[in-house]
């Protein structure tokens, strides 16, 4: 289990593998982001996407799935998140893409109001199979300190 004290600023890790399927893109869009270019080949062909593309929110969800899977393998004393800064959808994600993640620890500090809790600022980037970034964000997460949890 990794705690606040175990994490070093500047550390970058690569992880995850997520195969994007057409069925999942359609299911997510139909339920949460039913814009025509996420649901119809014909409508998508009329846009800059050119073909059905995953919702940006779906890409966020796929990234989260990879993060949770990674933390199951490399457990952290995680306590959730305070939010996300600078969320950017950089490139469309299409059915057939295979995604992976990179996370860099940018900053860490102790909470002034909650003893035993550290605050981590990271940059998480998700890449497609060609190594092109498709999404970038800066999550602000909480983690326990050693001995206080």
NUVO-716812 format. One line per field, with one value per atom (N, C-alpha, C): atom name; y, z, x; residue number from 1; residue in one letter. Coordinates in nm, 4 decimals. Layout:
! residues N
atomo = CA  ... $
north = Y  ... $
up = Z  ... $
east = X  ... $
num = NUM  ... $
residuo = a  ... $
END
This chain:
! residues 149
atomo = N  CA  C  N  CA  C  N  CA  C  N  CA  C  N  CA  C  N  CA  C  N  CA  C  N  CA  C  N  CA  C  N  CA  C  N  CA  C  N  CA  C  N  CA  C  N  CA  C  N  CA  C  N  CA  C  N  CA  C  N  CA  C  N  CA  C  N  CA  C  N  CA  C  N  CA  C  N  CA  C  N  CA  C  N  CA  C  N  CA  C  N  CA  C  N  CA  C  N  CA  C  N  CA  C  N  CA  C  N  CA  C  N  CA  C  N  CA  C  N  CA  C  N  CA  C  N  CA  C  N  CA  C  N  CA  C  N  CA  C  N  CA  C  N  CA  C  N  CA  C  N  CA  C  N  CA  C  N  CA  C  N  CA  C  N  CA  C  N  CA  C  N  CA  C  N  CA  C  N  CA  C  N  CA  C  N  CA  C  N  CA  C  N  CA  C  N  CA  C  N  CA  C  N  CA  C  N  CA  C  N  CA  C  N  CA  C  N  CA  C  N  CA  C  N  CA  C  N  CA  C  N  CA  C  N  CA  C  N  CA  C  N  CA  C  N  CA  C  N  CA  C  N  CA  C  N  CA  C  N  CA  C  N  CA  C  N  CA  C  N  CA  C  N  CA  C  N  CA  C  N  CA  C  N  CA  C  N  CA  C  N  CA  C  N  CA  C  N  CA  C  N  CA  C  N  CA  C  N  CA  C  N  CA  C  N  CA  C  N  CA  C  N  CA  C  N  CA  C  N  CA  C  N  CA  C  N  CA  C  N  CA  C  N  CA  C  N  CA  C  N  CA  C  N  CA  C  N  CA  C  N  CA  C  N  CA  C  N  CA  C  N  CA  C  N  CA  C  N  CA  C  N  CA  C  N  CA  C  N  CA  C  N  CA  C  N  CA  C  N  CA  C  N  CA  C  N  CA  C  N  CA  C  N  CA  C  N  CA  C  N  CA  C  N  CA  C  N  CA  C  N  CA  C  N  CA  C  N  CA  C  N  CA  C  N  CA  C  N  CA  C  N  CA  C  N  CA  C  N  CA  C  N  CA  C  N  CA  C  N  CA  C  N  CA  C  N  CA  C  N  CA  C  N  CA  C  N  CA  C  N  CA  C  N  CA  C  N  CA  C  N  CA  C  N  CA  C  N  CA  C  N  CA  C  N  CA  C  N  CA  C $
north = -0.1183  0.0000  0.1240  0.2132  0.3377  0.4481  0.5225  0.6361  0.7645  0.8765  1.0094  1.0142  0.9645  0.9731  0.8907  0.7929  0.7043  0.7632  0.8702  0.9251  1.0430  1.0410  1.1454  1.2318  1.3623  1.4570  1.4262  1.4287  1.4019  1.2585  1.1699  1.0304  1.0186  0.9445  0.9212  0.7711  0.7267  0.5850  0.5685  0.4586  0.4234  0.2954  0.2878  0.1717  0.1652  0.0522  0.0363  -0.0101  -0.0721  -0.1131  -0.1233  -0.0465  -0.0457  -0.0492  -0.1553  -0.1691  -0.1075  -0.0088  0.0636  -0.0121  -0.0479  -0.1203  -0.0298  -0.0584  0.0155  0.0017  -0.1200  -0.1453  -0.0581  -0.0481  0.0322  0.1814  0.2267  0.3672  0.4016  0.3158  0.3385  0.3317  0.2348  0.2197  0.3414  0.3839  0.5000  0.6245  0.6482  0.7676  0.7658  0.6512  0.6418  0.6760  0.6417  0.6647  0.8020  0.8501  0.9688  1.0872  1.0650  1.1745  1.1483  1.1526  1.1087  1.2105  1.2607  1.3486  1.2619  1.3086  1.2247  1.1693  1.2455  1.1977  1.0882  1.0614  0.9483  0.8261  0.8447  0.7378  0.6944  0.7779  0.7498  0.7690  0.6677  0.6790  0.7945  0.8091  0.9133  1.0526  1.0716  1.2019  1.2318  1.1321  1.1519  1.1867  1.1301  1.1572  1.3038  1.3734  1.5152  1.6093  1.5541  1.6348  1.6160  1.6889  1.6742  1.5372  1.4631  1.3291  1.2322  1.2459  1.1594  1.0251  0.9775  0.8504  0.8562  0.7583  0.7582  0.7684  0.8601  0.8814  0.8668  0.8212  0.8099  0.9483  0.9579  1.0805  1.1102  1.2381  1.2753  1.2263  1.2264  1.1766  1.0274  0.9564  0.8131  0.7933  0.8767  0.8675  0.8909  0.9861  1.0072  0.8809  0.8179  0.6967  0.5808  0.5670  0.4613  0.4869  0.6143  0.6505  0.6136  0.6446  0.6113  0.4611  0.3843  0.2382  0.1888  0.2474  0.2077  0.2495  0.3671  0.4124  0.3184  0.2814  0.1923  0.0560  0.0056  -0.1229  -0.1155  -0.0051  0.0111  0.0157  0.0883  0.1001  -0.0316  -0.1205  -0.2539  -0.3359  -0.3105  -0.3805  -0.3149  -0.1821  -0.1031  -0.0205  -0.0825  -0.0134  0.1136  0.2119  0.3386  0.3584  0.4383  0.4733  0.5899  0.5711  0.6777  0.7065  0.8325  0.8783  0.9553  0.9316  1.0013  1.1248  1.2088  1.3265  1.4511  1.5650  1.6950  1.7565  1.7054  1.7605  1.7375  1.7981  1.7871  1.9256  1.9640  2.0891  2.0581  2.1534  2.1491  2.0223  1.9817  1.8676  1.9085  1.8331  1.8629  1.7358  1.7427  1.6358  1.6745  1.6032  1.6434  1.5838  1.4669  1.3941  1.2980  1.2753  1.1803  1.0385  0.9665  0.8247  0.7481  0.6491  0.5739  0.4271  0.3616  0.2169  0.1535  0.0589  -0.0055  0.0510  0.1709  0.2269  0.1447  0.1452  0.0815  0.1894  0.2164  0.3269  0.2799  0.3702  0.3485  0.4839  0.4810  0.6040  0.6299  0.7559  0.7998  0.8981  0.8841  0.9748  1.0253  1.1581  1.2222  1.2974  1.2782  1.3520  1.4888  1.5930  1.7294  1.8003  1.7739  1.8465  1.7651  1.7786  1.7181  1.8093  1.8068  1.8890  1.8256  1.8590  1.8104  1.9023  1.8431  1.9215  2.0027  2.1291  2.2133  2.1907  2.1472  2.1350  1.9913  1.8936  1.7539  1.6768  1.6610  1.5868  1.4453  1.3981  1.2627  1.2486  1.3621  1.3578  1.4426  1.3840  1.4558  1.4853  1.5890  1.6305  1.6155  1.5440  1.5196  1.5898  1.6593  1.7168  1.6364  1.5746  1.4922  1.5384  1.4966  1.5119  1.3710  1.3440  1.2150  1.2367  1.1597  1.1669  1.0279  1.0218  0.8954  0.9021  0.7926  0.7837  0.6764  0.6936  0.5868  0.4927  0.3924  0.2902  0.3465  0.4650  0.5274  0.6200  0.6211  0.7070  0.8523  0.8797  1.0159  1.0437  1.1573  1.1886  1.2175  1.1582  1.1803  1.2607  1.2571  1.3334  1.3662  1.4826  1.5247  1.5942  1.5676  1.6318  1.6357  1.7219  1.7333  1.7060  1.5787  1.5449  1.5947  1.6274  1.6654  1.5580  1.4721  1.3571  1.3641  1.2887  1.2805  1.1440  1.1412  1.0162  1.0242  0.9122  0.9078  0.9174  0.9746  0.9724  0.8441  0.8029  0.6820  0.7044  0.6068  0.6160  0.6924  0.7582  0.8344  0.7742  0.6541  0.5975  0.4686 $
up = 0.0000  0.0000  0.0000  -0.0943  -0.1017  -0.0270  0.0523  0.1267  0.0735  0.1217  0.0839  0.0849  0.1912  0.2077  0.1040  0.0451  -0.0519  -0.1924  -0.2169  -0.3524  -0.3721  -0.4831  -0.5125  -0.6297  -0.6105  -0.7176  -0.8388  -0.9553  -1.0796  -1.1267  -1.0393  -1.0785  -1.1853  -1.2917  -1.4009  -1.4184  -1.4271  -1.4486  -1.5707  -1.6440  -1.7592  -1.7234  -1.7611  -1.7246  -1.8119  -1.8015  -1.8597  -2.0040  -2.0363  -2.1732  -2.1815  -2.2710  -2.2832  -2.4313  -2.4722  -2.6102  -2.6260  -2.7119  -2.7329  -2.8364  -2.7972  -2.8894  -2.9385  -3.0563  -3.1135  -3.0247  -2.9769  -2.8939  -2.7678  -2.7050  -2.5829  -2.6125  -2.7242  -2.7639  -2.7835  -2.8554  -2.8800  -2.7510  -2.6661  -2.5406  -2.4502  -2.4331  -2.3479  -2.4040  -2.5325  -2.5943  -2.5849  -2.6104  -2.6037  -2.4661  -2.3643  -2.2276  -2.1737  -2.2070  -2.1401  -2.2303  -2.3582  -2.4473  -2.5873  -2.6020  -2.7278  -2.8418  -2.8677  -2.9831  -3.1080  -3.2203  -3.3415  -3.3844  -3.3697  -3.4149  -3.3255  -3.2108  -3.1265  -3.1541  -3.2320  -3.2499  -3.3943  -3.4911  -3.6306  -3.7212  -3.8019  -3.8992  -3.9953  -4.0382  -4.1345  -4.0741  -3.9533  -3.8869  -3.8571  -3.8140  -3.7824  -3.9075  -4.0233  -4.1490  -4.1892  -4.1392  -4.1717  -4.0787  -3.9844  -3.8873  -3.9050  -3.8265  -3.8288  -3.7795  -3.7110  -3.6641  -3.7810  -3.8809  -3.9981  -3.9792  -3.8584  -3.8251  -3.6775  -3.6327  -3.4927  -3.4002  -3.3068  -3.2075  -3.0684  -2.9752  -2.8360  -2.7766  -2.6897  -2.6130  -2.5310  -2.5150  -2.4276  -2.2856  -2.2430  -2.1086  -2.1000  -2.2092  -2.2140  -2.2036  -2.2729  -2.2643  -2.1208  -2.0517  -1.9094  -1.8290  -1.8581  -1.7857  -1.8138  -1.9384  -1.9711  -1.9005  -1.8920  -1.8194  -1.6724  -1.6138  -1.4738  -1.4510  -1.5432  -1.5311  -1.5281  -1.6134  -1.6134  -1.4842  -1.4312  -1.3043  -1.1900  -1.1820  -1.0750  -1.0878  -1.2103  -1.2323  -1.1906  -1.2253  -1.1861  -1.0343  -0.9676  -0.8214  -0.7512  -0.8182  -0.7621  -0.7641  -0.8648  -0.8767  -0.7872  -0.7841  -0.7017  -0.6036  -0.4945  -0.4044  -0.3428  -0.3302  -0.2647  -0.1531  -0.0572  0.0520  0.0059  -0.1065  -0.1712  -0.0962  -0.0986  -0.0299  -0.1235  -0.2535  -0.3486  -0.4058  -0.4671  -0.5360  -0.4996  -0.5131  -0.4893  -0.6183  -0.7307  -0.8586  -0.9645  -1.0795  -1.1938  -1.2543  -1.2781  -1.3474  -1.4894  -1.5764  -1.7119  -1.7894  -1.7870  -1.8666  -2.0133  -2.0962  -2.2391  -2.3201  -2.4166  -2.5135  -2.6334  -2.6547  -2.7509  -2.8900  -2.8954  -3.0208  -3.0062  -3.1109  -3.1008  -3.0680  -3.0000  -2.9717  -3.0518  -3.1267  -3.2171  -3.1750  -3.2104  -3.1916  -3.2596  -3.1906  -3.2411  -3.1814  -3.1251  -3.0583  -2.9335  -2.8979  -2.7746  -2.6926  -2.5753  -2.4927  -2.3808  -2.3377  -2.2201  -2.1534  -2.0320  -1.9525  -1.9070  -1.8748  -1.8102  -1.7011  -1.5842  -1.4741  -1.4142  -1.4007  -1.3426  -1.2174  -1.1086  -0.9855  -0.9968  -1.0015  -1.0200  -0.8882  -0.7890  -0.6622  -0.5533  -0.4308  -0.3176  -0.1970  -0.1125  0.0085  0.1115  0.2362  0.3433  0.3579  0.3885  0.4141  0.5418  0.5373  0.6572  0.7503  0.6945  0.7750  0.8171  0.7511  0.7805  0.8079  0.9345  0.9687  0.9125  0.8688  0.8168  0.6709  0.6038  0.4623  0.3795  0.2698  0.1732  0.0480  -0.0223  -0.1463  -0.2592  -0.3634  -0.4778  -0.6010  -0.6719  -0.8018  -0.9059  -0.9961  -1.0999  -1.2373  -1.3382  -1.4765  -1.5284  -1.5738  -1.6321  -1.7803  -1.8629  -2.0071  -2.0570  -2.1419  -2.2047  -2.3508  -2.3979  -2.5334  -2.6125  -2.7452  -2.8308  -2.8668  -2.9475  -2.9839  -3.0632  -3.1202  -3.1953  -3.1085  -2.9764  -2.8851  -2.8879  -2.9509  -2.9579  -2.8360  -2.7686  -2.6546  -2.7004  -2.6306  -2.6640  -2.5564  -2.4348  -2.3249  -2.2242  -2.1647  -2.0611  -1.9510  -1.8280  -1.7148  -1.5951  -1.5000  -1.3778  -1.2565  -1.2187  -1.1015  -0.9724  -0.8758  -0.7419  -0.6493  -0.5977  -0.5210  -0.3766  -0.2936  -0.1517  -0.1209  -0.0280  0.0108  0.1588  0.2267  0.3681  0.3839  0.4962  0.5337  0.6127  0.6168  0.6898  0.8407  0.9053  1.0506  1.0985  1.0059  1.0462  0.9844  0.9424  0.8783  0.9402 $
east = 0.0857  0.0000  0.0898  0.0646  0.1404  0.0669  0.1434  0.0915  0.1547  0.1062  0.1554  0.3088  0.3690  0.5147  0.5913  0.5263  0.5924  0.6005  0.5280  0.5161  0.6107  0.6852  0.7832  0.7380  0.7480  0.7146  0.8015  0.7415  0.8132  0.8020  0.7574  0.7418  0.6335  0.6658  0.5714  0.5555  0.4302  0.4038  0.3130  0.3346  0.2503  0.1760  0.0502  -0.0291  -0.1548  -0.2213  -0.3533  -0.3539  -0.4638  -0.4945  -0.6459  -0.7049  -0.8503  -0.8856  -0.9537  -0.9969  -1.1355  -1.1455  -1.2707  -1.3543  -1.4764  -1.5634  -1.6771  -1.7229  -1.8361  -1.9595  -1.9839  -2.1008  -2.0984  -1.9827  -1.9723  -1.9871  -1.9299  -1.9430  -2.0907  -2.1639  -2.3059  -2.3883  -2.3568  -2.4312  -2.4112  -2.2856  -2.2583  -2.3261  -2.3076  -2.3662  -2.5178  -2.5783  -2.7232  -2.7781  -2.7020  -2.7465  -2.7071  -2.5865  -2.5323  -2.4980  -2.4785  -2.4373  -2.4915  -2.6239  -2.6867  -2.6795  -2.5605  -2.5431  -2.5278  -2.5807  -2.5834  -2.4471  -2.3401  -2.2090  -2.1513  -2.2153  -2.1770  -2.2640  -2.3709  -2.4694  -2.4922  -2.4539  -2.4881  -2.3673  -2.3391  -2.2297  -2.2548  -2.3797  -2.4145  -2.3963  -2.4451  -2.4303  -2.2837  -2.2092  -2.0676  -1.9872  -2.0262  -1.9560  -1.9660  -2.0663  -2.0860  -2.0099  -1.9356  -1.8614  -1.7114  -1.6353  -1.4893  -1.4441  -1.5340  -1.4981  -1.4841  -1.5711  -1.5668  -1.6333  -1.6366  -1.7013  -1.7389  -1.8167  -1.8601  -1.7394  -1.7497  -1.6449  -1.7043  -1.6228  -1.6658  -1.6878  -1.7846  -1.8052  -1.6797  -1.6491  -1.5378  -1.5595  -1.6857  -1.7174  -1.6930  -1.7170  -1.6865  -1.5352  -1.4593  -1.3131  -1.2661  -1.3290  -1.2977  -1.3272  -1.4400  -1.4787  -1.3840  -1.3404  -1.2444  -1.1118  -1.0726  -0.9504  -0.9652  -1.0798  -1.1032  -1.0971  -1.1525  -1.1475  -1.0030  -0.9176  -0.7765  -0.7070  -0.7408  -0.6827  -0.7199  -0.8470  -0.8923  -0.8243  -0.8151  -0.7478  -0.6015  -0.5355  -0.3946  -0.3798  -0.4687  -0.4599  -0.4954  -0.5652  -0.5899  -0.4603  -0.3772  -0.2486  -0.1436  -0.1431  -0.0501  -0.1333  -0.1797  -0.2729  -0.2152  -0.3024  -0.2724  -0.3733  -0.3352  -0.4263  -0.5138  -0.5784  -0.6560  -0.7850  -0.8240  -0.9446  -1.0379  -1.0269  -1.1129  -1.0456  -1.1261  -1.0722  -1.1507  -1.0835  -1.1455  -1.1974  -1.1499  -1.1920  -1.0870  -1.1107  -1.0203  -1.0036  -0.8795  -0.8491  -0.8040  -0.8219  -0.7656  -0.8001  -0.9245  -0.9688  -0.9721  -0.8999  -0.8937  -0.9128  -1.0048  -1.0201  -0.9352  -0.8272  -0.7251  -0.7446  -0.8073  -0.8202  -0.9374  -1.0115  -1.1238  -1.0767  -1.1627  -1.1421  -1.2470  -1.1995  -1.2866  -1.2946  -1.4053  -1.4092  -1.2879  -1.2273  -1.1061  -0.9794  -0.9863  -0.8693  -0.8366  -0.7092  -0.6639  -0.5950  -0.6499  -0.6031  -0.5105  -0.4233  -0.3382  -0.3178  -0.2654  -0.2523  -0.1099  -0.0879  0.0356  -0.0042  0.0562  0.0259  0.1563  0.1645  0.2824  0.2411  0.3153  0.2901  0.3571  0.2762  0.3252  0.3553  0.2721  0.2830  0.2141  0.2632  0.1945  0.2100  0.1058  0.1102  0.0176  0.0417  -0.0440  -0.1640  -0.2770  -0.3972  -0.3778  -0.4158  -0.4063  -0.5252  -0.6367  -0.7581  -0.7907  -0.7283  -0.7597  -0.6303  -0.5948  -0.4728  -0.4763  -0.3615  -0.3510  -0.3875  -0.4120  -0.4492  -0.3532  -0.3074  -0.2265  -0.3075  -0.2653  -0.3310  -0.2305  -0.2702  -0.1831  -0.2375  -0.1503  -0.1846  -0.1081  -0.1819  -0.1200  -0.1654  -0.0918  -0.1365  -0.1576  -0.2784  -0.3107  -0.3376  -0.2685  -0.2851  -0.3202  -0.4210  -0.4588  -0.4166  -0.3583  -0.3042  -0.3778  -0.3808  -0.4321  -0.3170  -0.3465  -0.2484  -0.1304  -0.1437  -0.0351  0.0489  0.0211  0.0957  0.0502  -0.0615  -0.1146  -0.2021  -0.1827  -0.2686  -0.4107  -0.5082  -0.6490  -0.7209  -0.6692  -0.7287  -0.6184  -0.6307  -0.5372  -0.6166  -0.5790  -0.6464  -0.5525  -0.5872  -0.5091  -0.5986  -0.6103  -0.6893  -0.6235  -0.7064  -0.6613  -0.7168  -0.6280  -0.6727  -0.6256  -0.6939  -0.6617  -0.6028  -0.5070  -0.4426  -0.4055  -0.4135  -0.3757  -0.2254  -0.1860  -0.0445  -0.0191  0.1045  0.1427  0.1237  0.0650  0.0508  -0.0706  -0.1413  -0.2599  -0.3855  -0.3809  -0.4979  -0.5326 $
num = 1  1  1  2  2  2  3  3  3  4  4  4  5  5  5  6  6  6  7  7  7  8  8  8  9  9  9  10  10  10  11  11  11  12  12  12  13  13  13  14  14  14  15  15  15  16  16  16  17  17  17  18  18  18  19  19  19  20  20  20  21  21  21  22  22  22  23  23  23  24  24  24  25  25  25  26  26  26  27  27  27  28  28  28  29  29  29  30  30  30  31  31  31  32  32  32  33  33  33  34  34  34  35  35  35  36  36  36  37  37  37  38  38  38  39  39  39  40  40  40  41  41  41  42  42  42  43  43  43  44  44  44  45  45  45  46  46  46  47  47  47  48  48  48  49  49  49  50  50  50  51  51  51  52  52  52  53  53  53  54  54  54  55  55  55  56  56  56  57  57  57  58  58  58  59  59  59  60  60  60  61  61  61  62  62  62  63  63  63  64  64  64  65  65  65  66  66  66  67  67  67  68  68  68  69  69  69  70  70  70  71  71  71  72  72  72  73  73  73  74  74  74  75  75  75  76  76  76  77  77  77  78  78  78  79  79  79  80  80  80  81  81  81  82  82  82  83  83  83  84  84  84  85  85  85  86  86  86  87  87  87  88  88  88  89  89  89  90  90  90  91  91  91  92  92  92  93  93  93  94  94  94  95  95  95  96  96  96  97  97  97  98  98  98  99  99  99  100  100  100  101  101  101  102  102  102  103  103  103  104  104  104  105  105  105  106  106  106  107  107  107  108  108  108  109  109  109  110  110  110  111  111  111  112  112  112  113  113  113  114  114  114  115  115  115  116  116  116  117  117  117  118  118  118  119  119  119  120  120  120  121  121  121  122  122  122  123  123  123  124  124  124  125  125  125  126  126  126  127  127  127  128  128  128  129  129  129  130  130  130  131  131  131  132  132  132  133  133  133  134  134  134  135  135  135  136  136  136  137  137  137  138  138  138  139  139  139  140  140  140  141  141  141  142  142  142  143  143  143  144  144  144  145  145  145  146  146  146  147  147  147  148  148  148  149  149  149 $
residuo = x  x  x  x  x  x  x  x  x  x  x  x  x  x  x  x  x  x  x  x  x  x  x  x  x  x  x  x  x  x  x  x  x  x  x  x  x  x  x  x  x  x  x  x  x  x  x  x  x  x  x  x  x  x  x  x  x  x  x  x  x  x  x  x  x  x  x  x  x  x  x  x  x  x  x  x  x  x  x  x  x  x  x  x  x  x  x  x  x  x  x  x  x  x  x  x  x  x  x  x  x  x  x  x  x  x  x  x  x  x  x  x  x  x  x  x  x  x  x  x  x  x  x  x  x  x  x  x  x  x  x  x  x  x  x  x  x  x  x  x  x  x  x  x  x  x  x  x  x  x  x  x  x  x  x  x  x  x  x  x  x  x  x  x  x  x  x  x  x  x  x  x  x  x  x  x  x  x  x  x  x  x  x  x  x  x  x  x  x  x  x  x  x  x  x  x  x  x  x  x  x  x  x  x  x  x  x  x  x  x  x  x  x  x  x  x  x  x  x  x  x  x  x  x  x  x  x  x  x  x  x  x  x  x  x  x  x  x  x  x  x  x  x  x  x  x  x  x  x  x  x  x  x  x  x  x  x  x  x  x  x  x  x  x  x  x  x  x  x  x  x  x  x  x  x  x  x  x  x  x  x  x  x  x  x  x  x  x  x  x  x  x  x  x  x  x  x  x  x  x  x  x  x  x  x  x  x  x  x  x  x  x  x  x  x  x  x  x  x  x  x  x  x  x  x  x  x  x  x  x  x  x  x  x  x  x  x  x  x  x  x  x  x  x  x  x  x  x  x  x  x  x  x  x  x  x  x  x  x  x  x  x  x  x  x  x  x  x  x  x  x  x  x  x  x  x  x  x  x  x  x  x  x  x  x  x  x  x  x  x  x  x  x  x  x  x  x  x  x  x  x  x  x  x  x  x  x  x  x  x  x  x  x  x  x  x  x  x  x  x  x  x  x  x  x  x  x  x  x  x  x  x  x  x  x  x  x  x  x  x  x  x  x  x  x  x  x $
END
